Amino acid sequence: MKLRMSLAALFSAAALFAAPVSAQDYPDRPVEFIVPWSPGGGSDTLMRIISGKIKPYLGVDMPIINMPGVGGTVGLREASRRAADGYTISQVHEGLLVATETGITDLAWDDFDPIALMTASPQYLVVHPSENYSNLQEFVAYAKAHPGEITMGVTLGGVPHLDAAMIEQAYGLKFAYVGYEGTGQRIRALVGGNLDAAIGDISSSKEFVDNGDLQFLAVGSAKRVAETPDVPTFAENGKDLELNVTRGIVMPKGAPEEARNTLEAALKKLSEDKSYIEQTHNAGASVDFRGQEAYRTYLSNLDKTVKSLSKVLAP
């Protein structure tokens, strides 16, 4: 009898530990954050702000683990292999969708559970001042009249290439692409007169715009950016283009609903934190919170656009 009672107690305890974690229990230990980029870059900086400020809203620490390599796909591969228990998260941006479509990785955005889009860095169409055009309308007219003549600086097969291809597609243009490893390189080439146009951002380009070396023709945000109030959006010029480098949080596919919802709620509260907003702004981005469904919709729509441009983006 005592043996049966002891076994029953043991099985009850085992069942208790095997039971699904409730929303009240999650999280009960740190949530590991795999950042698939090297320390010090834009994504790493912005994700460290999240990691450093999330504890009051989530209740646990969120230690960063940097796993760079192959355009962010090495760390994402590791994240995809982790247990889908809510205790591993990672970060994606538009680069994953481009890498998937161009064959760099067989991972896709929907191999993960999107939790929340957190930040956006609007991208600009930047030009070297020219007597041929002084605004977006004149640029489009000139580019249509001279197909393939405007040299456009991008990172070939990367997000800037995607952004430029979206402009081509929207306005029926044809650029001559010139590849550069990073934003800084192509903006310096543009300042030096080696390019006609490039895809850039505030942190890389604004100082040159302010001193007259370069000009912003349009910004890919939903509304005008406070730092560049005179620069129109593409939407103002009749094209619903979102040209952003967005950073969002994902979990391995199949994460428990309670974990996904709890983390989403914590990230939403963080996105309203004034200190977090200020630090994100100082890092060259803006807070653009979108929860699970809105983030999934954004990625799904963007994926369709990337697929439609696959021939242009192919290396």
VENCOR-V375525 format. One record per backbone hydrogen bond with DSSP energy under -0.5 kcal/mol. NH is the residue of the N-H (numbers start at 0). CO is the residue of the C=O. E is the energy in kcal/mol with one decimal. If there is no record, write none. Layout:
NH_CO_E, NH_CO_E
//
This chain:
4_0_-2.5, 5_1_-2.3, 6_2_-2.7, 7_3_-2.4, 8_4_-2.0, 9_5_-2.2, 10_6_-2.8, 11_7_-2.1, 12_8_-2.3, 13_9_-2.5, 14_10_-2.4, 15_11_-2.0, 16_12_-2.2, 17_13_-1.9, 18_14_-1.0, 24_21_-0.9, 25_21_-1.6, 30_60_-2.1, 31_29_-0.6, 31_86_-2.3, 32_62_-2.7, 33_31_-0.7, 33_88_-2.7, 34_32_-0.8, 34_64_-2.1, 35_33_-0.7, 36_34_-0.9, 40_37_-1.3, 44_40_-2.8, 45_41_-2.3, 46_42_-2.5, 47_43_-2.1, 48_44_-1.3, 49_45_-1.4, 50_46_-2.7, 51_47_-2.5, 52_48_-1.0, 52_49_-0.9, 53_49_-1.2, 56_53_-1.7, 57_53_-2.2, 58_54_-3.0, 64_32_-2.7, 66_34_-2.5, 72_69_-1.7, 73_68_-1.9, 74_66_-0.8, 75_71_-1.2, 76_72_-2.0, 77_73_-1.9, 78_74_-2.4, 79_75_-2.4, 80_76_-1.0, 80_77_-0.7, 81_77_-0.7, 81_78_-0.9, 84_82_-2.0, 88_31_-2.6, 89_249_-2.4, 90_33_-0.7, 91_247_-1.8, 95_92_-2.0, 96_92_-0.6, 97_93_-1.7, 98_94_-2.7, 99_95_-2.3, 100_96_-2.0, 101_97_-2.2, 102_99_-1.0, 103_98_-1.9, 104_98_-1.3, 110_107_-2.1, 111_108_-1.3, 112_250_-2.9, 113_111_-0.7, 114_248_-2.9, 115_248_-1.4, 116_289_-2.4, 117_246_-2.7, 118_246_-1.6, 119_285_-2.5, 120_244_-1.6, 121_119_-0.6, 122_242_-2.9, 123_199_-3.3, 124_217_-2.3, 125_123_-0.8, 125_197_-2.8, 126_214_-2.6, 127_195_-1.9, 128_212_-0.6, 129_132_-0.7, 132_129_-0.8, 138_134_-2.2, 139_135_-2.9, 140_136_-2.3, 141_137_-2.5, 142_138_-2.9, 143_139_-2.4, 144_140_-1.7, 145_141_-1.2, 146_143_-0.5, 147_173_-3.0, 148_145_-1.9, 149_145_-0.6, 150_148_-0.5, 151_175_-2.5, 152_150_-0.5, 152_196_-2.6, 153_177_-2.3, 155_153_-0.7, 157_154_-2.5, 160_154_-0.9, 161_157_-2.0, 162_158_-2.7, 163_159_-2.4, 164_160_-2.4, 165_161_-2.1, 166_162_-1.7, 167_163_-2.4, 168_164_-2.7, 169_165_-2.4, 170_166_-2.2, 171_167_-1.5, 172_167_-2.0, 175_149_-2.7, 176_174_-0.7, 177_151_-2.5, 179_153_-2.4, 185_181_-1.7, 186_182_-2.2, 187_183_-2.1, 188_184_-2.0, 189_185_-1.9, 190_186_-2.5, 191_187_-2.1, 192_189_-1.5, 193_188_-2.6, 194_188_-0.6, 195_150_-1.4, 196_150_-2.0, 197_125_-2.3, 198_152_-1.5, 199_123_-2.1, 199_197_-0.6, 204_200_-2.0, 205_201_-2.1, 207_204_-0.8, 208_204_-1.9, 209_205_-3.1, 210_206_-1.3, 211_208_-1.2, 212_207_-1.9, 213_207_-1.5, 214_126_-2.0, 216_124_-2.9, 216_214_-0.5, 217_124_-0.8, 218_231_-1.9, 219_122_-2.5, 227_224_-1.3, 228_225_-0.7, 230_227_-1.9, 231_229_-0.6, 233_218_-1.3, 236_232_-0.5, 236_233_-1.0, 237_234_-1.7, 238_233_-2.1, 240_238_-2.1, 242_219_-1.7, 242_240_-0.6, 243_241_-0.7, 244_120_-1.5, 245_243_-0.7, 246_118_-2.1, 247_91_-2.2, 248_115_-3.1, 249_89_-2.3, 250_112_-2.1, 251_87_-0.6, 252_110_-1.0, 254_251_-1.0, 259_255_-2.4, 260_256_-2.9, 261_257_-2.1, 262_258_-2.4, 263_259_-2.3, 264_260_-2.3, 265_261_-2.1, 266_262_-2.6, 267_263_-2.2, 268_264_-2.1, 269_265_-2.3, 270_266_-2.2, 271_267_-0.6, 271_268_-1.1, 272_269_-2.0, 276_272_-2.6, 277_273_-2.3, 278_274_-2.5, 279_275_-2.5, 280_276_-2.3, 281_277_-2.5, 282_278_-1.1, 283_280_-1.8, 284_279_-2.0, 285_119_-2.3, 287_117_-2.1, 289_116_-1.8, 294_290_-3.2, 295_291_-2.4, 296_292_-2.3, 297_293_-2.2, 298_294_-2.5, 299_295_-2.4, 300_296_-2.6, 301_297_-2.4, 302_298_-2.3, 303_299_-1.5, 304_300_-1.6, 305_301_-2.7, 306_302_-2.4, 307_303_-1.8, 308_304_-0.9, 308_305_-0.9, 309_306_-1.3, 311_308_-0.5, 312_308_-2.1, 313_309_-1.2
//
